[in-house]
Amino acid sequence: MKLYHAPLSPFVRKVTVLLHEAGATDRVTLVPASGSPLDPGTLPVDRNPLGKIPALERPDGPTLYDSRVITRYLDDLLHAGLYPASPHLWDTLVIEATGDGIAEAAVLMRYEVHVRPEASRSSEWVEAQWQKIARALAAVEDRWMSNLVGPLDMGHIALGCALGYLDLRHAERDWARDHPALAAWWRDFAARPAMVATHPAP
């Protein structure tokens, strides 16, 4: 299998963390890909018409895209056990969606400042994205901390990759200051070997 990737993407990191946790990094070849909404560059638009990564080329069917599709596929293929059975599955999926939503808003903030022409940038739009992140972080700390101290699942990984991206791209926002319980969890989670192995270099 081939994974089209860029190491700074929190969505790519979700997939590579899963591979490390499953002991299956040798099952997938990493293929560098880069671009932006304004210039697809080397993004695999022939395999993912949306022009996004990660995209997973598999031997038994069309290329898979969207990190949640890829992680479900790999979890099933590798018997990784990162999606628990019902009823716990629904909590995992909500936390995964929350982590992905944080990451998406953070990426859009980055695009607004570094991709859009300066005359077209909107500070109000950037702040609106940050408010999504702030609400999501508060919701996790209020509702989901008991899940985060349970067995490892894809909700944990998605959230951890999102928090890592906030530290990487938006460190000046200091998200941890207002979320001490989540920050304490993140310090421990960031030390997992799979997270250390996939830590992105800016």
N, C-alpha and C positions, 0 to 999 in steps of 0.2 A: 504494500500500500504506500501511497505517497500523500504527504500532508503539505499543502501549500501554506506557507507560514511567514510571519515576521515576528521576531522574538519579543518586540515591545508590545504586541497586541495582547490585551488581557483575555480575549476570546481564544486566541491561539494557545495562550498559557494554560487555560483550562484543560485543553486537550492533552498538552504535553505533561501536565501534572498527573492526569489520569494514567497516561502511559507509564510514567515513573512509578506511581503507586501500584500499578498492576504488574510491574516488572517486565514490561513489554516494549521498551523503547526500540528494541531490535526488529520489531514487527513493522515499523513505519519509517520510510525515508523522508527526511525533511527537505522540501524544495523551497528556496527563498522566493518571496513574491512581495512586491511593494507597489504602491500607487496611492491615489487619493480620489475623492469624488470628482475632482476637476480633471484628473489625468490618471487613467487606469494603469499606466505603466506596465509592469509585468504581472499584474493581478490576473488570475486565471478566468477571464471572462468567457472563454470557450467552454469551461467546465461549470462555472457558476455565473449565470447571466447577470446576477446582481453585482458582480465585480467585488466580492468581499472574501476575506479570509477569516477563519480557516476554511479550507475545502479539502475533502478527503477523497482521493482517487482510490477506488477499491477494485478488486479483480472480478467481482461477481455482479456488477451493476453500475448504474450511472454514478458519477461523483456526488458525494454528499456534501451539503453545506448548511450553515448555521451551526454554531457550536453545540447547541442543545441536541440537535439531531445527531451530530458526530459523537458526542459523549454517550448518548443512549445506545448508538450502534456499537461503539467500542466496548462499553460496559457489558453488553450482551455477548459480543464476540469473545471477549477475554474473561468472562465470568468474574468481573472485578467486584461485583456486589456493592456498587456505589449508589444504586437506586434501590432503597428498601421496599419491601412489600407494603401494600395498603394495610392500615390507614396511614402509616408514617410517610409513605411516598408523597402524599399531598403537601406535607410540611417541607420535605426536601425540594419539591418542584417550586414551591413558592419562594423559598430562600434562594434557590438557583435563579429564578426569574428576578428576584430583587437584586442579587449580585450582578446579573447581566444588565439590569436597568441602570444601576450605578455606573457600571463600566461604559455603557452606551452614552449616558449623559456626559461623563468625563471625557470621552473621545470627541463628542460634539463640541465641547468647550475648547478642546485642543484645536480642532479643525477651524473653529471660528477665528481664532487668533493667528494660526499659522498657515492656513490654507486660503481663506477668503481674502480678497484685496482689502487693504486697510480702510478704504473709503466705504466699504460695504459692511464692515464689522458692527456688531451691536452689543454693547456692554449689557444692556437690559436682557438680551437673549441669553448671554453667558450666565448672568445671575439667575435667570429662570431655570437653567439647567442645574446650577448649583443647588437651588432650592429643592429640586427633585432628589438630589443626592442627600441633602440634609434631612429631608423627611424620611428617606429610606433608611439612613443610618439610625435615626431615632426609633423607627419602627422595629428594626432588628434588635436594638438594645432593650426596647420595651417588651417585645413579644417572643423573641426567638433565641435568647441566650441559653435557655435550657436545652434546646436542640443542639446548639453549637458545642456543648460539652458532651454530647452523646457520640456514638460511633461515627467514624468518618463517612461522609456521603458527598454527593456532587453539589449540594447546597453549600457545604463548607468550602469546597474548592472554588466554586464560582465567586463566593463572597471574598475569600482570601485573595483571589486574583484581582478582583475589583479594588480591594483596599491597597494592594500592592501598586496598582496603577495610579491610584490617588497619590500615594507617596512619591511615585516616580514623576508624575506630570503636574501635580497640583499641591506640592508640599507646603507652599506658602499658605494654603487654606487651613492647615493644621486640624484636620478632621478629628484627630484623636483627643484633642483638648476637651471637647464637649461630650465625648463618649468613652468614659474611662473603662467601663466593663468590656466593651467591644475592643478597645485598644489593648487591654490586657490579654484577651483571647488572641488577638492578632499577633502579639509578640510571640506567643507560644506557637501559633500555627505557622508563622513565617519561618520558624526554625526547623520545620519538618524537612527531611532530606529531599523530598520531591519539590518543595518550594525553593529550597536553596539551589538545587540543580537547575531550576528554570528561572532563576532571578534575572530579570532583564537588565542589561547594561545600557544606560542612556547614551 
